[in-house]
Amino acid sequence: MKLEELSPNRCVAYYMMSSYLYYEKDKNVITDSLFDQICKKILNNWDKIDHPHKELIDKKSLEAGTGYYIKYTNMIKHAAESWYNESRKTKMSPRQLAGQSSLENFFK
């Protein structure tokens, strides 16, 4: 799946999970470049996003390409760990993982 095909709400999910894995667990599933692209897509679509975790996101952090200051919910933590573990088991690329449906509730 390509970034262009991801909804802005789904990008929020990837932003949150990627930030948690990178800043809290020293792990990653996606590249820094893809993370930056996700940040830009969220910024460009900010007014259209209605993801329940949008309130945890700071526009200045998106502009800087960081998620360092996010206060992660248990849902984000568990979804991120599941996504990471799935990526390790399947050896799928980040773009392929973007199409996985095992975390659909988080991505809505």
Secondary structure, 3 states (H helix, E strand, C coil): CCHHHCCHHHHHHHHHHHHHHHHHHCCCCCCHHHHHHHHHHHHHCHHHCCCCCHHHCCHHHHHHCCCCCCCCCHHHHHHHHHHHHHHHHHCCCHHHHCCCCCCHHHHC
